[in-house]
Amino acid sequence: MREPHAFLLEVPMPDSPATGPAPALAPTRRFGVRRRSLLVPLAAALALLATGMGTWYALDGGGDLTGPGAPAADSAADVASVAKSLHLPWPSEGQASVAVEGVGSLGTRGEQRPVPIASVTKVMTAYVILKDHPMRAGSPGAAVAADEQAANESYSSVETTAPVLAGRTYTQRRLLELMMVPSGNNIARLLARWGAGGEKEFVAKMNETAAALGMADTTYTGVSGMEASTKSTATDQLKLARAAMKDPAFREIVATRTVEAPGADVTFRNTNKLLGRDGVIGLKTGSSTPAGGNLVWAVTQEVAGTPRLILGVVLHQRAGTSPTEGSAAAHEASRALIAEIRATLPGALVRTPRG
């Protein structure tokens, strides 16, 4: 499995917060207030916070995405009405799922059977690392020494890697960036050995975390996605994306557009070609011949003055072809969904009858 990426010679980036649209608003608990007289001032307060602190609103941990802010659907029937009115351009193959913070699910398409997910696996790898070794937004995190195995794997011709030097100390943040931005498989394995003492032990943590998140159709057999036996569904990966995007450090990392490999004089661009366009602030690509093209994406969209987070997962596009062809198909399917949602969601919410 090899992720498409480009090598650029650029001014080296320091170990500092990622530039771009990653905000640092801490997760908040939302209360199920239904009275309209309270919704308007609450939405105004949230909008004021967004103006000064970014456009993030944390998702609740449960299955429901409803919360304060106006306008929003008041019931499952209203959410279904919104979803139906959008006429989304779902991909004709594979599977997909989309949800909007404060609104709910916009639908799921394709049979939700476990399929290989390639480097989308690294979302869980990063999530477990940050859960066990938390980082504040903008901080470098812990110091991690690269071992000889990671260095030897740096220049593989059969998988996507990022160069590191044996014995050199790197920041936790920089290694997470090298894992998520150019999708370095050797970095994922290095972080697993550092985080749990071994890759097998770390995979066990990944599966335990998946079970805790209710990802019943997901099985991890490796930390990078190289193994076609690592399988999941669009709906399961959407659950993980919701949980991961609550972490301010994670949001910064997946919004990083370029990252330098220290000591290697090379800068990588993010494999997510949609990043920075049409409100896209992340999240992770993955492609291989058995997995096809896969993309988990996060978008911000303002609705009646209230920023909303939109999360989507597109899996198994053009499976059986080349990773490049699959990746292009996943990007195009995601781009079409994002464009339609951003164009029609605000109006659909305004038109939704309220009980």
Secondary structure, 3 states (H helix, E strand, C coil): CCCCCCEECCCCCCCCCCCCCCCCCCCCCCCCCCCHHHHHHHHHHHHHHHHHHCCCCCCCCCCCCECCCCCCCCCHHHHHHHHHHHCCCCCCCCEEEEEECECEEEEEECCCCCEECHHHHHHHHHHHHHHHCCCCCCCCCCEEECCHHHHHCCCCCCCCCCCCCCCCEEEHHHHHHHHHCCCCHHHHHHHHHHHHCCHHHHHHHHHHHHHHCCCCCCECCCCCCCCCCCEECHHHHHHHHHHHCCCHHHHHHHCCCEEEECCCCEEEECCCCCCCCCCEEEEEEEEECCCEEEEEEEEEEEECCEEEEEEEEEEEECCCCCHHHHHHHHHHHHHHHHHHHHHHHHHHHHHCCCC
